[in-house]
Amino acid sequence: MKIGLVLSGGGARGFAHLGVMKALREMGITFDRIAGTSAGAITGALIAQGYTPDEALKLIESSSFMRHLRPAWNRMGLLRIDGIAELYRKYIPHDSFEGLSIPLHVLAVDINDGEAVVFEQGELIRPVLASCCLPGVFEPLYINKHQYVDGGVLNNLPVELIENKVDFVIGSHCNVLGPRKPLTSMRGVIERSLVLAVQNKTKERFSKCNVLIEPAEMAQYSVTDVKKARDMFRFGYLHTRSMANELEKALTNPSLSAT
């Protein structure tokens, strides 16, 4: 049976994906294909390259991500993300989808055409970064004269990329809603509004997963809580371990597991 893993966007909350994947691996569950957008594209690329979840966590933590961001002087965003490309080429030197150990499918949005675009062959790193370009924060990334932004704008859980290529789909969703403390800043209001908008479009895709992994604790974290990476990793891991029986039953009877 071919198993596919779909990883949502969610900013820093994406560290939970690595905890989820660590737990799945310990259960003997491996992936034949990975699909992701935004944070899911970053974590998915590192795992598809062959890094373990623990190794991927350390790489992202030690990469000094913020030092490689540059101001976007043309004002299409606050920051430019393209400077990170050289950083990630140290970790994935072949810079190609074909060089990965596990087939990867990445979703980004062509901001001018208004369409979701799937990247799954050729150059790897720039499409992955394009998939992370949250509008208003990062300027769109040019690829072949097209401007791309965060795939979560149109599809934050891109099950469709692999649902017809595998027999069983596991979804890891870290962009969780839930009660939080009252908002006290404009940034908080904007961030919460974006999460609400994205979540509303994502719910319909939950039913396409045979199993959906959604750690409730992620609701307490911001998409910018990078310093709490290990906490989110741990919650993703523990939540997935708690689903061991559900996962075993679903894998035994996949036709009955889709919700």
Beta strands, then each sheet from edge to edge (+ up, - down):
strand 1: 3-7
strand 2: 33-36
strand 3: 70-71
strand 4: 79-80
strand 5: 104-110
strand 6: 115-119
strand 7: 141-143
strand 8: 146-150
strand 9: 168-172
strand 10: 211-213
sheet 1: 6+ 5- 2- 1- 9- 10-
sheet 2: 3+ 4-
sheet 3: 6+ 5- 8+ 7-
end
